[in-house]
Structure formats: structure tokens, C-alpha cells
């Protein structure tokens, strides 16, 4: 892991470019060895510099969550984009989708008859060129339909002159210390059942898309044709605490400075306060997480509380409390949130040279 460059202001997001490239290469090789295609989720990084490395390593395209993200990457030359989200297309979105279709081969997610009909009405004859992907609920119980409900959506799409290209799911319940194996099994069963029913109904299903960063290495290639992990490029504290990665695989940290320190007593905890709060770390904390992030220099320390510009770090009793001005690296709990909070990041190369990478798709939430 790179050191904090001298002279930079804190807090600041840093990327270890060498480790980033190792992570990208490792996932590409792993997915290829499973006989699957890789369509990584770019909502994690939102940067062309990262997307380019993923595509150069064999990714068949990018996954995004919004039309805005899709346009950002299409305008920078990305040719194949999947909006893995059940869009409700209004007039404004329709205009941008048409623009997007001029620049990239586009797949769009859906999970209802009503959304398909709305998409057809808003896009008119252009709707026939979209590759429609039906979202299946594989146990996360967010968006997506039961496998047995996919046929009705496909039939509505066909009646509207739209092409059903495949099915997808997000096994989000894999983000639990004891949930990974069950999530992989649920993903397999749900996608297999949906695919079987759709094919029996006469639909040609070409893409069967799943996978998350925790489950990508375990995905079942007997059903899936592709996976869409995102966090793997950077890693984060959640992935570390789930046991999916080690500290040495983290490529993104937040450089922070000790601005306050307190030895504490029986009533008041021993702690330091860093200048990196929720406005750069994000505020995600799953119920099983041990804090709001981890400290690279002291894995046993715990971030017990976040304010907008403060992180309170409980320091182990057996270790010396860092001095004022000490610079530390924080691993955010949820890296996707952290990246979306900044306009640019510092990319640190092995020779200590630094580039500024713009978070080009930042804030494009619509």
C-alpha cells in the first residue's frame, strides 16, 4: 500500500495504482477461468481511468445504475453499457436514452409490465433497439420479480415490440458474514428457474447476469453467462470484514490527519479525532461491522462515530496514541459512497508520481 504523499491536503482519497491494476487483473483472470464474461459495475469508481483498465483487461462492457452514468461513459467512448436498474422512463430520460443509443449498445433492466409499457410509450420505435434485461429477485428482496413472474414481463415486452435479451439479479444478501454461500445458491436457483420458464415460453435468453464482489469467485458458470462485481477494484472495510480480501488488497484509502487526541479516563474513552468525517467516508455501517471504517496503520483501532468533518477513533490501550498532525490512512466501509462524495482522487503510481483523476460520473444519480 502506498504512503501518503508529502504536501497533500487532507482529507483526500488516494488510489494505489499498482494495487488497483492487480485487483483488476486478478478478477479478469478469475472470471475468464470460470468461462464467464465480466461486465463490471462502474458505479463504484465512476472514472474513465479505471473503466479503461477494466476494458483493456477483457471486460465486455460496463454496468451502471443510472442513465446519467451511462451517458458519462458513452461520451468517453465506452461502447457497451448495461443499466442494471428497473428504470421508469419519463420524457426527460427518454431524450437522454435516445442520445445514449446513438453512442453505445444499450441494455436496460426492468421488473414490471408497467415499466415495459412506459418505456415503449416514451421511446416509440427506438424501444425495439434496446436489449431488455428482466431483473429477478434472488433473495435480497429489493427490486426484481419472482422467477415465475418473468414470463408476463417478457410477453408484455414482446407485445410492445421490444427484445428480451436476458435476466439478471443482484445477490445483495451476500453482504453478510454468514450469507455468502446461501446467496450464491439462491442466485443459481432463481436465475436457473427464470431462464427455464422463459425459454419454455419461447423466449431466447442470451444473457444470464449475476454476481457481486463477495460472490464473483463462487458464481456458478453452469447457469450464469456473466458477472457484474464492482467493489473489487478498490476493496473496502466491508469486504475485509467479510473475509473476502486482505488489507494488502485494498487500493483506495482516505488520507487523514489527527486533529485532536485524548488519553481518556474511566468515564471518557481513549481516542483520536481525524479530519475525515462522513462527508468523505460516507456513513454506511452494517449491523455486523465493527465501526465506520478501518485504520491501515492500526487494524485494531475502531472508528466509533462520524460527524460531517470528524471521525472518532478509539485507540488500543496497549499502543501509543498518535501525535497531533500524524497522517493516517482510513479504509471506508463502503467505497462506492466515498468516491461519489469527491470531484477527484489522487492516483499514486509506484514511482511516487501522482495524477489527478476526475470522478467524471460523480453525482449523476438520474
C-alpha positions as CSV (number, residue, x, y, z in Angstrom):
1,X,0.0,0.0,0.0
2,X,1.4,3.4,-1.0
3,X,2.3,6.0,1.6
4,X,0.6,9.4,1.9
5,X,2.5,11.7,-0.4
6,X,4.1,14.7,1.3
7,X,2.4,18.1,0.8
8,X,-1.1,16.9,0.1
9,X,-4.1,18.4,2.0
10,X,-6.3,16.1,4.0
11,X,-8.8,14.6,3.9
12,X,-8.1,13.2,0.4
13,X,-9.0,10.0,-1.4
14,X,-5.9,8.2,-2.7
15,X,-5.6,5.3,-5.1
16,X,-2.7,2.9,-5.2
17,X,-2.5,2.4,-8.9
18,X,-0.3,-0.7,-8.8
19,X,-2.7,-2.4,-6.4
20,X,-5.7,-1.3,-8.5
21,X,-4.3,-2.9,-11.6
22,X,-3.5,-6.1,-9.7
23,X,-7.2,-6.2,-8.5
24,X,-8.5,-5.6,-12.0
25,X,-6.2,-8.3,-13.5
26,X,-7.0,-10.9,-10.8
27,X,-10.7,-10.6,-11.2
28,X,-10.5,-10.7,-15.0
29,X,-8.4,-13.8,-14.9
30,X,-10.6,-15.5,-12.3
31,X,-13.8,-14.8,-14.3
32,X,-12.3,-15.9,-17.5
33,X,-11.1,-19.1,-15.9
34,X,-14.8,-19.8,-15.0
35,X,-15.9,-19.4,-18.6
36,X,-17.8,-16.3,-17.7
37,X,-17.8,-12.7,-19.1
38,X,-17.1,-9.7,-16.9
39,X,-19.3,-6.7,-17.1
40,X,-18.1,-4.7,-14.0
41,X,-20.3,-2.2,-12.2
42,X,-18.8,1.3,-12.7
43,X,-20.9,2.9,-10.0
44,X,-18.1,2.0,-7.7
45,X,-15.4,4.1,-9.3
46,X,-17.2,6.5,-11.9
47,X,-13.8,7.1,-13.5
48,X,-12.7,6.6,-17.1
49,X,-9.2,5.8,-16.0
50,X,-10.5,2.7,-14.0
51,X,-13.0,1.8,-16.7
52,X,-10.3,1.8,-19.4
53,X,-8.2,-0.6,-17.4
54,X,-11.1,-2.9,-16.9
55,X,-12.0,-2.9,-20.6
56,X,-8.3,-3.4,-21.5
57,X,-8.2,-6.4,-19.2
58,X,-11.1,-8.1,-21.0
59,X,-14.3,-6.7,-19.7
60,X,-17.0,-7.0,-22.3
61,X,-18.7,-3.7,-21.3
62,X,-19.7,-1.7,-18.2
63,X,-22.6,-1.9,-15.9
64,X,-24.1,1.3,-14.4
65,X,-27.0,2.3,-12.3
66,X,-28.3,5.4,-14.0
67,X,-28.8,7.0,-17.4
68,X,-26.5,9.8,-16.3
69,X,-23.7,7.4,-15.5
70,X,-24.3,5.6,-18.8
71,X,-24.1,8.8,-20.8
72,X,-20.9,9.9,-19.0
73,X,-19.1,6.7,-20.1
74,X,-20.7,6.6,-23.6
75,X,-19.5,10.1,-24.2
76,X,-16.0,8.9,-23.3
77,X,-16.1,6.1,-25.8
78,X,-17.4,3.1,-23.9
79,X,-19.3,1.1,-26.5
80,X,-21.4,-1.4,-24.5
81,X,-23.4,-0.4,-21.4
82,X,-25.9,-2.1,-19.2
83,X,-28.1,0.0,-16.9
84,X,-28.8,-2.7,-14.3
85,X,-31.7,-0.9,-12.7
86,X,-35.5,-1.1,-13.2
87,X,-35.9,2.2,-14.9
88,X,-39.2,4.1,-15.0
89,X,-38.6,6.1,-18.2
90,X,-40.1,9.6,-18.2
91,X,-39.8,12.2,-21.0
92,X,-36.5,13.6,-19.9
93,X,-34.9,10.2,-19.5
94,X,-36.3,9.1,-22.9
95,X,-34.5,12.0,-24.6
96,X,-31.2,11.1,-23.0
97,X,-31.7,7.4,-23.7
98,X,-32.1,8.1,-27.4
99,X,-28.9,10.1,-27.3
100,X,-27.2,7.3,-25.4
101,X,-28.3,4.7,-28.1
102,X,-26.5,6.8,-30.7
103,X,-23.2,6.2,-28.9
104,X,-23.4,2.7,-27.4
105,X,-25.1,-0.7,-27.5
106,X,-27.5,-0.4,-24.6
107,X,-29.1,-2.9,-22.2
108,X,-31.7,-1.8,-19.7
109,X,-33.2,-3.5,-16.7
110,X,-36.9,-3.8,-15.8
111,X,-39.0,-5.7,-13.3
112,X,-42.6,-4.9,-14.2
113,X,-45.2,-5.0,-17.1
114,X,-46.0,-1.3,-16.3
115,X,-42.3,-0.2,-16.7
116,X,-42.0,-2.1,-20.0
117,X,-45.2,-0.4,-21.4
118,X,-44.0,3.0,-20.2
119,X,-40.6,2.5,-21.8
120,X,-42.2,1.6,-25.1
121,X,-44.5,4.6,-25.0
122,X,-41.7,7.0,-24.2
123,X,-39.2,5.6,-26.7
124,X,-41.5,4.7,-29.5
125,X,-39.8,2.8,-32.3
126,X,-36.4,3.3,-30.7
127,X,-37.5,0.9,-27.9
128,X,-37.0,-2.0,-30.3
129,X,-33.3,-1.5,-30.3
130,X,-32.9,-1.9,-26.6
131,X,-31.7,-5.1,-25.1
132,X,-34.2,-5.6,-22.3
133,X,-33.0,-7.5,-19.1
134,X,-35.6,-8.7,-16.6
135,X,-34.5,-8.4,-13.0
136,X,-35.1,-11.4,-10.8
137,X,-35.3,-11.3,-7.0
138,X,-32.8,-14.0,-5.8
139,X,-33.3,-13.3,-2.1
140,X,-32.2,-9.8,-1.5
141,X,-35.8,-8.6,-1.7
142,X,-35.1,-5.2,-3.1
143,X,-36.2,-4.8,-6.7
144,X,-36.7,-7.8,-9.1
145,X,-39.5,-10.3,-9.5
146,X,-40.0,-13.9,-8.6
147,X,-38.8,-16.2,-11.4
148,X,-42.4,-17.3,-12.2
149,X,-43.4,-13.7,-12.9
150,X,-40.7,-13.1,-15.5
151,X,-42.8,-14.6,-18.4
152,X,-45.5,-12.0,-18.1
153,X,-43.0,-9.2,-18.3
154,X,-41.4,-10.8,-21.3
155,X,-44.7,-11.2,-23.0
156,X,-45.5,-7.5,-22.4
157,X,-42.2,-6.6,-23.9
158,X,-42.8,-8.7,-27.0
159,X,-46.3,-7.2,-27.4
160,X,-44.7,-3.8,-27.3
161,X,-42.1,-4.7,-30.0
162,X,-39.2,-4.9,-27.5
163,X,-36.5,-7.6,-27.3
164,X,-35.9,-9.6,-24.1
165,X,-32.2,-10.3,-24.1
166,X,-31.8,-11.9,-20.7
167,X,-32.2,-11.9,-17.0
168,X,-30.1,-10.6,-14.1
169,X,-30.0,-10.5,-10.4
170,X,-28.1,-8.9,-7.5
171,X,-27.4,-11.3,-4.6
172,X,-27.1,-8.5,-2.2
173,X,-27.7,-10.7,0.8
174,X,-24.1,-11.9,0.2
175,X,-23.1,-8.8,2.2
176,X,-23.5,-10.7,5.5
177,X,-20.7,-12.7,7.3
178,X,-22.8,-15.8,7.1
179,X,-24.7,-15.2,3.9
180,X,-22.3,-15.8,1.1
181,X,-22.9,-19.5,0.4
182,X,-26.7,-19.1,0.7
183,X,-26.6,-16.1,-1.6
184,X,-24.7,-18.0,-4.3
185,X,-27.1,-20.9,-4.1
186,X,-30.1,-18.5,-4.2
187,X,-28.7,-16.7,-7.2
188,X,-28.2,-20.1,-9.1
189,X,-31.7,-21.3,-8.3
190,X,-33.5,-18.1,-9.1
191,X,-31.8,-17.4,-12.4
192,X,-32.0,-21.1,-13.5
193,X,-35.7,-21.2,-12.8
194,X,-36.4,-17.8,-14.6
195,X,-34.4,-18.9,-17.6
196,X,-36.1,-22.2,-17.8
197,X,-39.6,-20.7,-17.7
198,X,-38.7,-18.0,-20.2
199,X,-37.2,-20.5,-22.7
200,X,-40.2,-22.8,-22.3
201,X,-42.4,-19.8,-23.2
202,X,-40.4,-19.3,-26.4
203,X,-38.0,-16.6,-25.4
204,X,-34.4,-16.8,-26.5
205,X,-32.4,-15.9,-23.4
206,X,-28.8,-15.0,-24.3
207,X,-27.5,-13.3,-21.1
208,X,-27.8,-14.6,-17.6
209,X,-26.2,-12.0,-15.4
210,X,-25.3,-12.1,-11.7
211,X,-22.5,-11.8,-9.3
212,X,-21.3,-9.3,-6.7
213,X,-17.8,-8.7,-5.3
214,X,-18.3,-11.1,-2.4
215,X,-19.7,-13.9,-4.7
216,X,-18.0,-13.4,-8.0
217,X,-15.4,-16.0,-7.4
218,X,-18.1,-18.5,-6.4
219,X,-20.6,-17.9,-9.2
220,X,-21.9,-20.9,-11.0
221,X,-21.0,-20.9,-14.7
222,X,-23.4,-23.8,-15.4
223,X,-26.2,-21.1,-15.3
224,X,-24.5,-17.7,-15.5
225,X,-23.0,-16.2,-18.6
226,X,-21.6,-13.1,-16.9
227,X,-20.9,-11.4,-13.6
228,X,-21.1,-7.7,-12.5
229,X,-18.8,-7.1,-9.5
230,X,-17.9,-3.5,-8.7
231,X,-16.1,-3.0,-5.3
232,X,-13.3,-5.4,-6.2
233,X,-11.3,-2.7,-7.9
234,X,-10.7,-0.9,-4.6
235,X,-11.9,-3.1,-1.8
236,X,-13.3,-1.6,1.4
237,X,-13.7,-2.3,5.1
238,X,-16.9,-4.3,4.5
239,X,-15.1,-6.6,2.1
240,X,-12.2,-7.0,4.6
241,X,-14.6,-7.8,7.5
242,X,-16.5,-10.3,5.3
243,X,-13.2,-12.1,4.8
244,X,-13.2,-11.7,1.0
245,X,-10.0,-9.6,0.8
246,X,-6.9,-8.8,2.9
247,X,-5.6,-5.5,3.9
248,X,-2.9,-5.8,1.2
249,X,-5.6,-5.9,-1.5
250,X,-7.0,-2.5,-0.6
251,X,-6.2,0.0,-3.3
252,X,-8.3,3.0,-2.1
253,X,-7.8,4.9,1.2
254,X,-8.6,8.3,2.6
255,X,-5.6,10.3,3.8
256,X,-6.5,11.9,7.1
257,X,-4.8,13.9,9.9
258,X,-5.0,13.6,13.6
259,X,-6.5,16.9,14.7
260,X,-7.4,16.1,18.3
261,X,-6.2,13.4,20.8
262,X,-7.3,12.4,24.3
263,X,-5.8,9.9,26.7
264,X,-9.2,9.4,28.3
265,X,-10.1,8.0,31.7
266,X,-12.7,5.7,33.3
267,X,-15.5,7.9,32.0
268,X,-14.1,9.1,28.7
269,X,-12.7,6.8,26.0
270,X,-9.1,7.0,24.8
271,X,-9.3,8.4,21.3
272,X,-8.0,10.5,18.5
273,X,-10.1,12.5,16.1
274,X,-9.3,12.6,12.4
275,X,-10.3,15.3,9.9
276,X,-12.1,12.7,7.7
277,X,-15.8,12.6,8.5
278,X,-19.0,11.4,6.8
279,X,-18.6,13.9,4.0
280,X,-15.7,11.9,2.6
281,X,-16.0,8.5,4.2
282,X,-19.8,8.0,3.8
283,X,-21.8,6.9,6.7
284,X,-22.6,3.2,5.9
285,X,-22.3,0.8,8.8
286,X,-23.9,-2.6,8.5
287,X,-25.1,-4.1,11.8
288,X,-22.2,-6.6,11.8
289,X,-19.4,-4.0,11.1
290,X,-17.0,-3.2,13.9
291,X,-17.0,0.5,13.1
292,X,-17.3,3.1,10.4
293,X,-14.1,2.1,8.6
294,X,-10.6,0.7,9.4
295,X,-7.2,2.4,10.0
296,X,-4.4,1.0,7.9
297,X,-1.7,1.8,10.4
298,X,-3.6,0.3,13.3
299,X,-6.0,-2.5,12.4
300,X,-7.2,-2.9,16.0
301,X,-8.4,0.7,16.2
302,X,-12.1,1.3,15.7
303,X,-13.9,4.3,14.2
304,X,-16.7,4.6,16.8
305,X,-18.5,7.7,15.5
306,X,-18.7,10.0,12.5
307,X,-19.7,13.6,12.2
308,X,-19.6,15.6,9.0
309,X,-15.9,16.5,9.4
310,X,-14.8,14.3,12.3
311,X,-14.1,10.6,12.8
312,X,-13.7,9.5,16.4
313,X,-11.2,6.6,16.6
314,X,-10.9,4.5,19.7
315,X,-7.3,3.6,20.1
316,X,-6.0,0.4,21.7
317,X,-4.8,0.8,25.3
318,X,-1.5,-1.0,24.6
319,X,-0.5,1.3,21.8
320,X,0.9,4.8,21.9
321,X,-1.7,7.4,21.0
322,X,-0.7,9.2,17.7
323,X,0.5,12.8,18.0
324,X,-1.3,15.8,16.6
325,X,-0.6,16.1,12.9
326,X,0.0,12.4,12.4
327,X,-1.3,11.3,9.0
328,X,-3.2,8.0,8.8
329,X,-5.0,6.1,6.0
330,X,-8.6,5.2,6.5
331,X,-10.4,2.4,4.6
332,X,-14.0,3.4,4.1
333,X,-16.7,0.9,5.0
334,X,-18.5,1.4,1.6
335,X,-16.1,2.6,-1.1
336,X,-18.9,3.4,-3.6
337,X,-20.3,6.1,-1.3
338,X,-16.9,7.6,-0.6
339,X,-15.9,8.0,-4.3
340,X,-19.3,9.7,-5.1
341,X,-18.5,12.4,-2.4
342,X,-15.5,13.9,-4.2
343,X,-14.8,15.5,-7.5
344,X,-11.3,13.9,-8.0
345,X,-8.9,11.5,-6.4
346,X,-5.1,11.3,-6.3
347,X,-3.7,8.3,-8.2
348,X,-0.4,7.4,-6.8
349,X,2.0,5.4,-9.0
350,X,4.8,3.0,-7.8
351,X,7.4,5.7,-8.7
352,X,5.5,8.1,-6.3
353,X,4.3,10.2,-9.2
354,X,0.8,11.5,-8.8
355,X,-2.1,12.0,-11.2
356,X,-5.4,13.7,-10.5
357,X,-8.3,11.5,-11.8
358,X,-11.7,13.2,-12.2
359,X,-14.7,11.3,-10.8
360,X,-16.4,12.0,-14.1
361,X,-19.8,10.4,-13.3
362,X,-20.0,11.7,-9.8
363,X,-23.5,12.8,-8.7
364,X,-25.2,11.5,-11.9
365,X,-28.0,9.9,-9.9
366,X,-30.7,10.3,-12.6
